[in-house]
Amino acid sequence: MLLIATFVDKLLMMNDKMMSNKLIAIIGPTAIGKTAMGIQLAQHFKTEIISADSRQFYKEMTIGTAVPNKEELTAVKHHCIQHISIHEAYSVGDFEKEALQILNRIFKKNNIAIMVGGSGLYVDAVCKGLDVFPKVTPEVKATVLKIYESEGLAALSQILKEKDPKYYEKVALQNPQRVIRAVEVCLSSGQAFSSFLNKEKEKRPFEVVKIGLHANRQIIYDRINLRVDLMIQNGLIEEAKSVYPNKQLNALNTVGYKELFKYFDGEWELDFAVSEIKKNTRRFAKRQLTWYRKDETVTWFNYQDSSNKILEQIL
């Protein structure tokens, strides 16, 4: 009798666990197949997808950001894809707020939602929440921007090294946005940027299941090279030309566009620009993997594993 009662208790606990709201996040390096896997899982659970790829937010960028095609977008309802313009200010905080609102709507009709993302910071913003930083004054913003424009990123990196050596050692120093943001916070608050990181955050009202797709490095690189070739064939040069007049915008400071802008400016030959797109995309994939591998909650699968195998793990 005791065994039966224990078994029933376990069943009740399992049922309660299954009924709780869950966000399944499909992560991994660029070109690994996250879009296809996300669609398969969303179709199985009859649910919707939120894109956490920050490059796919913009209406004017389609080919260079590998936005899902019409068939994929029709197969499953997607959110946060080409929903803003490159001319609009849109931060990771804006995305966090919007994504949580969308999840709230999805969970009213389905206890499972899918998120597909290549941008680790944006995935973490939804799954864990963002660190809270002090407000940066307009005067500090203007000062930092002036230094960046007149002396370059190296000058700001040196300031960061002096103000926050801990963050200097781990930040991607070639990323202007992150260096500028860190220097702004240091100068505004008088404290190290790193002192505001990793504070305890409010617990999310849903469980997160992180599924990672991976392959050996050469396969990832080969897939990236092939994808770039297909982008060029499908009209990336023409797409980059259409946004070229706005090349100073932050949204366009991204791989696939900034290299072609140098070609349009006469600084590079086309073949070299394309090779740089491939090289910089490979570097981006490497940074993605470095970010994700720090997360011990990710369950990793080979990119060729079937959705059935992944479903077994989820269930």
C-alpha positions as CSV (number, residue, x, y, z in Angstrom):
1,M,0.0,0.0,0.0
2,L,2.9,2.3,0.9
3,L,4.5,1.6,-2.5
4,I,1.3,2.5,-4.4
5,A,0.9,5.7,-2.4
6,T,4.5,6.7,-3.1
7,F,4.0,6.0,-6.8
8,V,0.8,8.1,-6.9
9,D,2.7,10.9,-5.1
10,K,5.4,10.8,-7.8
11,L,2.8,10.9,-10.5
12,L,1.1,13.9,-9.0
13,M,4.4,15.7,-8.6
14,M,5.3,14.9,-12.2
15,N,1.9,16.2,-13.4
16,D,2.4,19.4,-11.4
17,K,5.8,19.8,-12.9
18,M,4.5,19.3,-16.5
19,M,1.7,21.8,-15.9
20,S,4.1,24.6,-14.9
21,N,4.9,27.2,-17.5
22,K,8.1,26.4,-19.4
23,L,10.3,28.4,-21.8
24,I,12.4,26.1,-24.0
25,A,15.4,28.1,-25.3
26,I,17.2,26.8,-28.3
27,I,20.7,28.2,-28.3
28,G,24.0,27.6,-30.2
29,P,26.4,29.2,-32.6
30,T,25.2,30.9,-35.8
31,A,24.3,28.7,-38.8
32,I,24.0,25.6,-36.6
33,G,20.3,25.0,-37.3
34,K,18.5,26.6,-34.4
35,T,15.6,28.0,-36.5
36,A,14.7,24.6,-37.9
37,M,14.8,22.9,-34.5
38,G,12.8,25.7,-32.9
39,I,10.1,25.3,-35.5
40,Q,9.9,21.5,-35.1
41,L,9.5,21.8,-31.3
42,A,7.0,24.7,-31.6
43,Q,4.9,22.6,-34.0
44,H,5.0,19.6,-31.6
45,F,3.9,21.7,-28.7
46,K,1.5,23.8,-30.8
47,T,3.0,26.9,-29.5
48,E,4.8,30.1,-30.6
49,I,8.4,31.3,-31.0
50,I,10.2,34.4,-29.7
51,S,13.4,35.3,-31.5
52,A,16.2,36.4,-29.3
53,D,18.5,37.2,-32.2
54,S,19.2,40.9,-31.9
55,R,20.2,41.2,-35.6
56,Q,16.8,39.9,-36.7
57,F,14.8,42.7,-35.0
58,Y,15.2,45.2,-37.9
59,K,12.8,45.5,-40.8
60,E,15.5,46.7,-43.2
61,M,17.8,43.7,-42.7
62,T,16.7,40.3,-44.0
63,I,19.4,38.5,-46.0
64,G,22.4,39.4,-43.9
65,T,20.7,38.5,-40.6
66,A,19.4,35.1,-41.8
67,V,15.8,35.9,-41.0
68,P,13.5,32.8,-41.3
69,N,12.0,32.6,-44.7
70,K,8.3,33.0,-45.5
71,E,7.6,29.3,-45.3
72,E,9.3,29.1,-41.8
73,L,7.4,32.2,-40.6
74,T,4.2,30.8,-41.8
75,A,4.8,27.3,-40.2
76,V,4.8,28.8,-36.7
77,K,3.9,32.2,-35.3
78,H,7.1,34.2,-34.6
79,H,7.6,37.2,-32.4
80,C,10.4,39.9,-32.4
81,I,11.4,39.4,-36.0
82,Q,11.7,42.5,-38.2
83,H,9.4,44.4,-35.8
84,I,11.4,47.6,-35.5
85,S,13.3,49.9,-37.8
86,I,17.1,50.5,-37.8
87,H,16.2,54.2,-37.0
88,E,14.5,53.2,-33.7
89,A,16.4,53.0,-30.3
90,Y,15.9,49.5,-29.0
91,S,17.9,48.1,-26.1
92,V,18.3,44.7,-24.5
93,G,16.1,46.1,-21.7
94,D,13.4,47.0,-24.2
95,F,13.6,43.4,-25.6
96,E,13.4,41.9,-22.1
97,K,10.2,43.9,-21.3
98,E,8.6,43.0,-24.7
99,A,9.5,39.3,-24.5
100,L,8.1,38.9,-21.0
101,Q,4.8,40.5,-22.2
102,I,4.6,38.1,-25.1
103,L,5.4,35.1,-22.9
104,N,2.6,36.2,-20.6
105,R,0.2,36.1,-23.5
106,I,1.4,32.7,-24.8
107,F,1.2,31.1,-21.3
108,K,-2.4,32.1,-21.0
109,K,-3.2,29.5,-23.8
110,N,-0.2,27.2,-23.7
111,N,2.1,26.3,-20.8
112,I,5.1,25.9,-23.2
113,A,6.8,28.6,-25.3
114,I,9.9,28.4,-27.5
115,M,12.7,31.0,-27.7
116,V,15.4,30.7,-30.4
117,G,18.4,32.9,-30.0
118,G,22.0,33.5,-31.0
119,S,22.5,36.6,-28.8
120,G,23.5,35.3,-25.4
121,L,22.8,38.6,-23.6
122,Y,19.3,38.7,-24.9
123,V,18.6,35.1,-24.0
124,D,19.8,35.7,-20.5
125,A,17.8,38.9,-20.2
126,V,14.6,36.9,-20.6
127,C,15.7,33.8,-18.7
128,K,17.5,35.5,-15.7
129,G,16.8,39.2,-15.9
130,L,19.2,42.1,-16.3
131,D,21.6,43.7,-14.0
132,V,20.4,47.1,-12.8
133,F,22.8,50.0,-13.5
134,P,22.7,53.7,-12.3
135,K,21.3,56.3,-14.7
136,V,23.9,57.8,-17.0
137,T,23.7,61.6,-17.3
138,P,23.5,63.2,-20.8
139,E,26.7,65.1,-20.0
140,V,28.6,61.9,-19.5
141,K,27.1,60.3,-22.6
142,A,28.3,63.3,-24.6
143,T,31.8,63.2,-23.1
144,V,32.2,59.5,-23.8
145,L,30.9,59.9,-27.4
146,K,33.3,62.8,-28.0
147,I,36.3,60.7,-26.8
148,Y,35.2,57.8,-29.0
149,E,34.8,60.0,-32.1
150,S,38.0,61.9,-31.6
151,E,40.4,59.4,-30.1
152,G,38.8,56.0,-30.9
153,L,37.9,52.9,-29.1
154,A,41.5,52.4,-27.7
155,A,41.2,55.6,-25.7
156,L,38.0,54.4,-24.0
157,S,39.5,50.9,-23.4
158,Q,42.3,52.6,-21.5
159,I,39.9,54.5,-19.4
160,L,38.0,51.3,-18.7
161,K,41.3,49.6,-17.7
162,E,41.9,52.3,-15.2
163,K,38.4,52.5,-13.8
164,D,37.5,48.8,-13.8
165,P,40.4,46.4,-14.5
166,K,38.2,43.4,-13.6
167,Y,35.7,44.1,-16.4
168,Y,38.5,45.2,-18.8
169,E,39.9,41.7,-18.6
170,K,36.7,40.0,-19.7
171,V,34.8,42.4,-21.9
172,A,35.1,42.1,-25.7
173,L,37.3,45.1,-26.3
174,Q,36.5,45.2,-30.0
175,N,32.8,45.7,-29.2
176,P,32.3,49.5,-29.0
177,Q,28.8,49.3,-27.5
178,R,30.0,47.3,-24.4
179,V,33.1,49.4,-23.9
180,I,31.2,52.7,-24.2
181,R,28.4,51.5,-21.9
182,A,30.9,50.4,-19.2
183,V,32.9,53.6,-19.3
184,E,29.6,55.6,-19.1
185,V,28.6,53.8,-16.0
186,C,32.0,54.1,-14.4
187,L,32.1,57.8,-15.0
188,S,28.5,58.5,-14.0
189,S,28.5,56.4,-10.8
190,G,32.1,56.7,-9.7
191,Q,32.1,52.9,-9.2
192,A,33.3,50.0,-11.3
193,F,30.9,48.7,-13.9
194,S,31.6,45.2,-12.7
195,S,30.3,46.1,-9.2
196,F,26.7,46.2,-10.6
197,L,26.9,42.8,-12.3
198,N,25.5,39.5,-11.1
199,K,23.3,40.8,-8.3
200,E,20.4,38.7,-7.2
201,K,17.4,39.1,-9.5
202,E,13.7,38.5,-9.3
203,K,12.8,34.9,-10.0
204,R,10.9,34.3,-13.2
205,P,7.4,32.9,-13.1
206,F,8.3,30.1,-15.5
207,E,10.9,27.3,-15.8
208,V,13.6,27.5,-18.4
209,V,14.8,24.5,-20.3
210,K,18.0,25.3,-22.3
211,I,18.8,23.1,-25.4
212,G,22.1,23.7,-27.0
213,L,23.1,22.6,-30.5
214,H,26.7,22.0,-31.3
215,A,29.1,20.5,-33.9
216,N,32.9,20.3,-34.2
217,R,34.6,23.6,-35.1
218,Q,35.3,22.7,-38.7
219,I,31.6,21.8,-39.4
220,I,30.5,25.1,-37.8
221,Y,33.0,27.0,-40.0
222,D,32.0,25.2,-43.1
223,R,28.3,25.9,-42.5
224,I,29.1,29.6,-41.9
225,N,31.2,29.8,-45.1
226,L,28.4,28.2,-47.1
227,R,25.7,30.5,-45.6
228,V,27.7,33.6,-46.5
229,D,28.1,32.4,-50.1
230,L,24.3,31.8,-50.3
231,M,23.7,35.3,-48.8
232,I,25.8,36.9,-51.5
233,Q,23.9,34.8,-54.2
234,N,20.6,35.8,-52.7
235,G,21.3,39.6,-52.8
236,L,23.2,40.6,-49.7
237,I,25.2,43.2,-51.7
238,E,22.0,44.9,-52.9
239,E,20.5,44.8,-49.5
240,A,23.6,46.4,-47.9
241,K,23.5,49.1,-50.6
242,S,19.9,49.9,-49.7
243,V,20.9,50.7,-46.1
244,Y,24.4,52.2,-46.9
245,P,23.2,55.8,-46.6
246,N,22.5,55.0,-42.9
247,K,25.8,53.2,-42.3
248,Q,26.5,55.4,-39.2
249,L,23.6,53.8,-37.3
250,N,24.4,51.4,-34.5
251,A,22.1,48.7,-35.8
252,L,24.2,48.5,-39.0
253,N,27.5,48.1,-37.1
254,T,27.2,44.4,-37.6
255,V,28.9,41.5,-39.5
256,G,27.8,41.3,-43.1
257,Y,27.1,45.0,-43.6
258,K,30.1,46.8,-42.2
259,E,32.4,44.8,-44.4
260,L,30.4,45.6,-47.5
261,F,30.3,49.3,-46.5
262,K,34.1,49.3,-46.8
263,Y,33.7,47.8,-50.3
264,F,31.3,50.6,-51.2
265,D,33.7,53.2,-49.8
266,G,36.5,51.8,-52.1
267,E,38.6,50.6,-49.2
268,W,38.3,46.9,-49.9
269,E,37.9,44.7,-53.0
270,L,34.6,42.7,-53.0
271,D,36.4,39.3,-52.7
272,F,38.3,40.5,-49.6
273,A,35.1,42.0,-48.1
274,V,33.3,38.6,-48.5
275,S,36.3,36.8,-46.9
276,E,36.1,39.2,-44.0
277,I,32.4,38.6,-43.5
278,K,33.2,34.9,-43.2
279,K,36.1,35.4,-40.9
280,N,34.2,37.8,-38.6
281,T,31.2,35.5,-38.6
282,R,33.4,32.6,-37.5
283,R,34.8,34.9,-34.7
284,F,31.2,35.7,-33.7
285,A,30.4,32.0,-33.5
286,K,33.4,31.4,-31.3
287,R,32.3,34.2,-28.9
288,Q,28.8,32.7,-28.8
289,L,30.2,29.3,-27.8
290,T,32.4,30.9,-25.1
291,W,29.3,32.6,-23.7
292,Y,27.1,29.5,-23.7
293,R,29.7,27.1,-22.3
294,K,29.8,29.1,-19.1
295,D,26.1,28.1,-18.6
296,E,25.9,24.8,-16.8
297,T,22.1,24.6,-17.2
298,V,22.4,23.9,-21.0
299,T,21.8,20.4,-22.2
300,W,23.9,19.9,-25.4
301,F,22.9,17.9,-28.5
302,N,24.7,17.3,-31.8
303,Y,23.2,19.5,-34.5
304,Q,22.2,16.4,-36.4
305,D,20.2,14.9,-33.5
306,S,16.5,14.5,-34.3
307,S,13.8,16.6,-32.7
308,N,12.5,13.3,-31.2
309,K,15.7,12.8,-29.2
310,I,15.5,16.3,-27.9
311,L,11.8,15.9,-27.1
312,E,12.6,12.8,-25.0
313,Q,15.0,14.9,-23.0
314,I,12.5,17.7,-22.5
315,L,9.7,15.4,-21.5
